Amino acid sequence: MRNKQMFILLTVLGLLAALSTTVYATTNRHPATPNIVGVWDTTIKVENTDIGADGLWTFSADGNFLDVNSTKETNPGVWIGAGNTYVVTFWAFNYDEQGQYAMKAKIRASITMDGADQFTGQGVTDVYDLEGKLVEHPWSGPFEFEGTRIEVELP
């Protein structure tokens, strides 16, 4: 009976050691060169206005991009780049006060990695009406942004 208890205790201790090592390795993994793949807590500010938004930007390893933001939109796109320089293009749908589809916007941005877990960038938004004509909108024009990588945290 004592051997069985000792075996269980050693097994539990071994599993805890393996889990601790895995968690440490996971939370301390940083590539030698910054890589944008992951999820980023992003703050966007339209230049010369009070307009802005918070977003969660996801960069997939296959070049796909997804923006989920505080304006209640989910916007798909694509990205390319390497090292510390990246470019992203994505589309957003805009709705009027009644919730009807009214416009769409093409967003293009360049990103500079400021380290493994931080980036900054600037971009431009072009807004189009339903006929595809470029129109002026509060979100039209240049904007700046910054992002912080979301890391795995223990519960």
C-alpha positions in Angstrom: 0.0 0.0 0.0 2.8 2.4 0.9 4.5 1.7 -2.5 1.3 2.6 -4.3 1.0 5.9 -2.4 4.7 6.7 -3.1 4.2 5.9 -6.8 1.1 8.2 -7.0 3.0 11.0 -5.2 6.0 10.7 -7.5 3.7 10.6 -10.6 1.9 13.8 -9.5 5.2 15.6 -8.8 6.5 14.6 -12.2 3.4 15.8 -13.9 3.6 19.1 -12.0 7.2 19.6 -13.0 6.4 18.9 -16.7 3.5 21.3 -16.6 5.6 24.0 -15.0 8.3 23.6 -17.6 5.8 23.7 -20.4 4.1 26.9 -19.0 7.5 28.6 -18.6 8.6 27.7 -22.1 5.3 28.8 -23.6 5.2 32.2 -21.8 8.9 32.9 -22.5 9.1 32.0 -26.2 10.2 34.9 -28.3 11.6 34.5 -31.7 15.0 36.0 -32.5 13.3 38.4 -35.0 9.8 39.8 -34.3 7.0 38.0 -35.9 3.5 39.4 -36.3 1.6 36.1 -36.2 -0.7 36.2 -33.2 -3.5 38.4 -31.6 -2.8 42.0 -30.8 -4.7 44.5 -28.6 -4.7 47.6 -30.9 -5.6 51.2 -30.5 -6.5 53.2 -33.6 -6.7 57.0 -33.9 -7.9 58.9 -37.0 -5.5 61.8 -37.5 -6.8 65.3 -36.8 -10.0 64.1 -35.2 -11.4 62.7 -31.9 -12.3 59.5 -33.7 -10.7 56.2 -32.7 -11.4 52.6 -31.8 -9.9 49.6 -30.0 -9.4 46.4 -31.9 -8.3 42.9 -31.6 -6.2 42.2 -34.7 -5.4 38.6 -35.6 -2.6 37.8 -38.0 -2.6 34.1 -39.1 0.5 32.3 -40.3 -1.2 31.8 -43.7 -1.4 35.5 -44.5 -5.1 36.0 -43.4 -6.1 38.9 -41.1 -9.1 39.6 -38.9 -10.1 42.8 -37.2 -12.7 42.6 -34.4 -13.2 46.1 -33.0 -15.1 48.4 -30.6 -17.2 49.8 -33.4 -19.0 46.3 -33.4 -17.4 45.2 -36.7 -15.5 42.1 -37.8 -13.4 42.9 -40.8 -11.4 40.3 -42.9 -8.2 41.0 -44.8 -4.7 39.8 -45.7 -1.1 40.7 -44.8 2.4 40.2 -46.0 5.8 41.0 -44.6 8.7 39.7 -42.5 11.1 40.8 -39.8 9.9 44.1 -38.5 8.0 45.5 -41.5 4.5 44.4 -42.5 1.6 45.6 -44.7 -2.1 44.8 -44.1 -5.2 45.4 -46.3 -8.7 44.8 -45.1 -12.3 45.8 -45.8 -15.0 47.1 -43.4 -18.8 47.5 -43.9 -20.4 50.7 -42.7 -24.1 51.0 -41.7 -26.4 54.0 -41.3 -28.3 55.0 -38.2 -31.1 52.5 -39.0 -28.6 49.6 -39.3 -28.8 49.4 -43.1 -25.7 48.7 -45.2 -24.6 52.1 -46.5 -20.9 52.0 -47.4 -17.7 49.9 -47.3 -14.2 51.0 -46.5 -10.8 49.7 -47.7 -8.1 50.0 -45.0 -4.4 49.8 -45.9 -1.7 50.1 -43.3 2.0 49.6 -42.8 3.3 48.2 -39.5 6.7 48.4 -37.8 7.5 45.9 -35.1 9.0 47.8 -32.1 10.0 44.6 -30.4 8.6 41.1 -30.1 5.4 42.3 -28.4 4.8 45.8 -29.6 4.1 47.5 -33.0 3.2 50.9 -34.3 1.9 51.9 -37.7 0.0 54.2 -40.0 -2.5 53.8 -42.7 -5.3 55.2 -44.8 -9.0 54.5 -45.1 -10.9 54.9 -48.3 -14.7 54.9 -48.0 -17.0 54.0 -50.9 -20.7 54.3 -51.4 -22.9 51.5 -52.6 -22.1 52.4 -56.2 -18.4 52.1 -55.6 -17.6 55.9 -55.6 -15.1 57.3 -53.2 -16.8 59.4 -50.6 -15.8 61.5 -47.6 -16.6 60.0 -44.2 -15.4 60.7 -40.7 -13.1 57.6 -41.0 -11.7 58.6 -44.4 -8.0 59.5 -44.6 -4.9 58.8 -42.5 -4.8 57.1 -39.1 -2.2 55.9 -36.6 -2.2 52.8 -34.4 -0.3 50.8 -31.9 -0.6 47.3 -30.7 0.5 45.0 -27.9 0.7 41.2 -28.3 -1.8 39.2 -26.3 0.1 36.6 -24.3 -1.0 33.4 -22.7 -1.7 33.8 -19.0 -2.3 31.2 -16.4 -5.8 31.3 -14.9 
